[in-house]
Amino acid sequence: LINLIGLSLSMALVIIIYLYTKGELSYNNFHENRDRIYRMYAGVDILGEDRIYSPYQPSEMADALKENVPGIERTCLLKSSRIFLGLEDELFHEYVGFVDSTFFDMFPYEFLAGDRATPLDHPKSVVLTESVARKIFKDKLLSLNDIIGETLGFPENPPHNQYTITAVIADPPGNTSFPWSVLVPYSNARVYPRSNDFLGDSYLYVMLDENNNADQLEVTAQILVDEFMIESLQMMAELGYISPDEHNFRYYFMSVRDLYLHSRDFRGDYERVGNMNAIYILCSIAILILLIACFNY
């Protein structure tokens, strides 16, 4: 009985660790275009410190990539902030994503009501997830189609604080690194708090064409270093943060499938991040527990 209980408990722990690890490794794999979507980031050597990486880019980088780098089918800028929004009688604290109109072309979601073709084309449009729509409208919501065309108040100066609901989408799966439940056009982000560093204040996603030559994308993108970074690098060198000759500044592109577990050391916070080191530790513990249990049995 002792042998069986020990082996059973050990196997149960191993199964739990396996299920947790499987869930962590599945993040962002539900996107249809996951093999063609990449997020741009940059790396630079800081004097006296390790190399730092940042996912932030200036908004002008999106057009520059499309004009200078072949093989890019679409780009999408992104910011995020948690703000209060809702009807006049009640406000809710929600994560809002500020995205380009190309967002749904790159990241398809299930539309439950409203405009499926151009939901973010109007500057003051807003797309809600089903859970947020039901939380805001409560008993008033008999059908999701009933709230299309209704307005929500945002914390901006009137009369620009009214956003029209253009669509309702299904809640995304839990294994997504995107935390937001409300989406509005990117142009509205300028009046809200945002992350920022010497590179910029936006995340930039690119979707490659069917050839999906990510290696060539990274090589070609280096031609933009002088255009966008020469002044910032000179300023950082004058301040003593980097060496003027060996800063090794470089642009990189990370697959959307790797964002969750491989962004922990980045200087950014627009998305959820996991910990790949924790996965390694848990897997090692699971193997050790199973070996000990088998030996004891």
C-alpha positions in Angstrom: 0.0 0.0 0.0 2.8 2.4 0.9 4.6 1.6 -2.4 1.4 2.2 -4.5 0.5 5.4 -2.7 4.0 6.8 -3.2 4.1 5.9 -6.9 0.6 7.2 -7.4 1.3 10.6 -5.7 4.5 10.9 -7.7 2.8 10.2 -11.0 0.0 12.7 -10.1 2.6 15.4 -9.5 4.3 14.6 -12.8 1.0 14.8 -14.7 0.2 18.2 -13.1 3.6 19.5 -14.0 3.2 18.2 -17.6 -0.2 19.8 -18.0 1.1 23.1 -16.7 4.1 23.0 -19.0 2.0 22.1 -22.0 -0.3 25.1 -21.3 2.7 27.4 -21.0 4.2 26.1 -24.3 0.9 26.5 -26.1 0.7 30.3 -25.8 -0.2 32.1 -29.0 -0.3 28.9 -31.0 -4.0 29.4 -31.8 -3.3 32.2 -34.3 -3.8 31.1 -37.9 -0.8 33.1 -39.1 1.5 32.3 -36.2 4.3 31.0 -38.5 4.4 34.3 -40.4 4.0 36.9 -37.6 7.0 38.4 -35.9 7.6 41.2 -33.4 10.4 43.6 -33.9 12.9 44.3 -31.1 16.4 45.7 -30.7 19.5 44.9 -28.7 22.4 47.1 -27.6 25.5 46.6 -25.3 25.5 48.8 -22.2 28.8 49.7 -20.6 29.2 47.7 -17.4 26.0 45.7 -17.9 24.7 42.8 -19.9 23.3 43.4 -23.3 19.8 44.8 -23.1 16.8 44.1 -25.4 13.8 46.3 -26.0 10.6 45.7 -28.0 9.8 49.4 -28.4 9.9 51.1 -31.7 8.9 54.5 -33.1 5.6 54.5 -35.0 7.4 55.7 -38.1 9.2 52.3 -38.3 6.1 50.6 -39.7 6.1 52.6 -42.9 9.9 52.4 -43.2 9.8 48.6 -43.0 7.2 48.3 -45.7 9.1 50.7 -48.0 12.6 49.3 -47.5 12.3 45.6 -46.6 10.8 43.2 -49.2 8.6 40.3 -48.1 6.5 42.1 -45.6 2.8 41.7 -46.2 1.4 43.7 -43.3 2.5 45.7 -40.3 0.6 46.5 -37.1 1.5 49.0 -34.3 0.4 48.3 -30.8 0.2 50.1 -27.4 -1.7 49.1 -24.3 -3.0 50.9 -21.2 -5.4 50.1 -18.4 -8.1 52.7 -18.2 -11.7 53.3 -16.9 -14.5 53.1 -19.5 -18.2 52.4 -19.6 -21.6 54.0 -19.4 -22.4 57.2 -17.5 -23.6 55.4 -14.4 -20.8 52.9 -14.0 -17.1 52.6 -15.1 -14.9 49.5 -15.5 -11.1 49.2 -15.3 -10.1 47.4 -18.5 -7.0 46.7 -20.5 -7.3 48.6 -23.8 -5.2 47.7 -26.8 -4.5 50.5 -29.3 -3.9 48.9 -32.6 -3.8 49.6 -36.4 -6.7 48.6 -38.5 -4.6 45.7 -39.8 -4.8 44.0 -36.4 -7.6 41.6 -37.4 -6.0 40.8 -40.7 -2.9 39.5 -38.8 -4.7 38.1 -35.7 -8.1 36.6 -36.7 -10.7 36.5 -34.0 -14.2 35.2 -34.0 -16.7 38.0 -34.6 -20.0 37.5 -32.8 -21.7 40.8 -33.9 -21.1 43.9 -35.9 -18.7 45.0 -38.6 -16.3 42.1 -39.5 -14.5 43.9 -42.4 -13.6 47.3 -41.1 -14.3 47.4 -37.3 -11.4 49.8 -36.5 -11.4 52.0 -39.6 -13.2 54.9 -37.9 -11.0 56.9 -35.4 -13.6 56.6 -32.6 -14.6 53.0 -33.0 -14.3 50.4 -30.3 -14.4 46.6 -30.4 -15.4 44.7 -27.2 -14.9 41.1 -26.1 -18.2 39.3 -25.2 -17.4 39.2 -21.5 -16.7 42.9 -21.3 -19.9 43.7 -23.3 -22.0 41.6 -20.9 -20.3 43.1 -17.9 -21.0 46.7 -19.1 -24.5 46.3 -20.4 -25.7 43.6 -18.0 -29.5 43.0 -18.1 -29.9 45.5 -21.0 -28.1 43.1 -23.3 -30.6 40.7 -24.8 -28.6 40.3 -28.0 -25.0 41.3 -28.9 -26.3 42.9 -32.0 -28.3 45.3 -29.9 -25.2 47.2 -28.7 -23.7 47.8 -32.1 -23.8 51.6 -32.6 -24.0 52.3 -28.9 -21.4 54.6 -27.4 -19.0 54.2 -24.5 -17.3 56.9 -22.5 -13.5 57.0 -22.2 -11.5 59.3 -19.9 -10.9 62.0 -22.5 -12.0 65.6 -22.8 -15.5 65.9 -24.2 -16.7 65.7 -26.9 -13.9 63.3 -28.0 -14.5 60.8 -25.2 -17.4 58.9 -26.9 -16.5 55.8 -28.8 -19.0 53.9 -31.0 -19.2 50.1 -30.6 -18.6 48.6 -34.1 -18.1 44.9 -33.2 -18.1 42.3 -30.5 -15.6 39.4 -30.6 -15.4 36.1 -28.7 -13.2 36.1 -25.7 -9.7 35.0 -26.8 -8.3 31.7 -25.4 -6.5 31.9 -22.0 -3.2 31.0 -23.7 -2.7 34.4 -25.3 0.0 36.9 -24.3 -2.4 39.8 -25.3 -4.0 41.0 -22.1 -6.6 43.5 -23.4 -10.3 43.0 -23.7 -11.1 46.2 -25.5 -9.6 47.4 -28.8 -9.6 50.9 -30.3 -7.6 52.5 -33.2 -3.9 53.2 -32.6 -4.3 57.0 -33.1 -6.1 57.4 -29.8 -3.2 56.2 -27.7 -1.4 59.5 -27.6 -3.6 60.8 -24.7 -3.0 57.8 -22.4 0.0 56.8 -20.3 2.4 54.5 -22.1 5.7 52.8 -21.8 8.7 54.5 -23.4 12.4 54.2 -23.7 15.1 55.5 -26.0 13.8 53.4 -28.9 10.2 54.5 -29.0 6.8 53.7 -27.3 5.1 51.1 -29.6 5.3 47.4 -30.3 5.6 46.6 -34.0 4.4 43.4 -35.6 5.1 42.3 -39.1 3.4 39.5 -41.1 5.6 38.1 -43.9 4.4 36.9 -47.2 4.1 33.2 -48.1 7.9 32.8 -48.5 8.3 33.7 -44.8 12.0 34.5 -45.1 12.6 35.7 -41.5 16.4 35.4 -41.7 16.5 37.8 -44.7 14.1 40.1 -43.0 16.5 40.5 -40.1 19.5 41.1 -42.3 17.7 43.7 -44.5 16.2 45.6 -41.5 19.7 46.7 -40.4 19.7 49.4 -43.1 17.3 51.3 -40.9 19.7 51.6 -38.0 21.3 54.8 -39.3 17.9 56.4 -40.2 16.3 55.8 -36.8 19.0 55.4 -34.2 22.1 57.4 -35.1 21.1 60.4 -33.0 19.9 58.3 -30.0 23.1 56.2 -30.1 25.3 59.3 -30.2 23.4 60.8 -27.2 23.8 57.5 -25.2 27.5 57.4 -26.0 27.9 61.1 -24.8 26.1 60.2 -21.6 28.4 57.2 -21.1 25.8 54.4 -21.4 27.3 52.8 -24.5 30.7 52.7 -26.3 30.7 54.9 -29.4 32.5 52.1 -31.3 31.3 48.8 -30.0 27.6 49.2 -29.0 26.6 46.4 -31.4 23.1 47.8 -31.9 21.0 45.5 -34.0 17.3 44.9 -34.9 15.8 41.4 -34.4 12.5 39.7 -35.1 10.9 37.2 -32.7 8.2 34.8 -33.8 4.8 35.3 -32.1 5.0 31.7 -30.9 8.0 32.6 -28.8 6.8 35.9 -27.3 5.3 34.6 -24.1 8.2 32.5 -22.8 11.2 34.4 -24.3 10.3 38.1 -23.4 11.0 38.1 -19.7 14.3 40.0 -20.0 12.8 42.6 -22.3 12.2 46.2 -21.3 8.5 46.1 -22.0 5.1 45.5 -20.4 2.4 45.6 -23.1 1.9 41.8 -23.0 1.9 38.9 -20.6 5.2 37.1 -20.2 6.1 33.7 -18.8 9.3 32.2 -17.5 11.2 29.6 -19.6 13.6 29.0 -16.7 10.7 27.9 -14.5 9.7 25.4 -17.2 13.1 23.9 -17.2 13.2 23.7 -13.4 9.7 22.1 -13.2 10.6 19.5 -15.9 13.8 18.6 -14.0 11.8 18.2 -10.8 9.2 16.0 -12.6 11.9 13.7 -14.0 13.6 13.5 -10.6 10.3 12.7 -8.8 9.5 10.0 -11.3 13.0 8.4 -11.0 12.8 8.4 -7.2 9.3 7.0 -7.2 10.2 4.2 -9.6 13.3 3.3 -7.5 11.3 3.3 -4.3 8.6 1.1 -5.8 
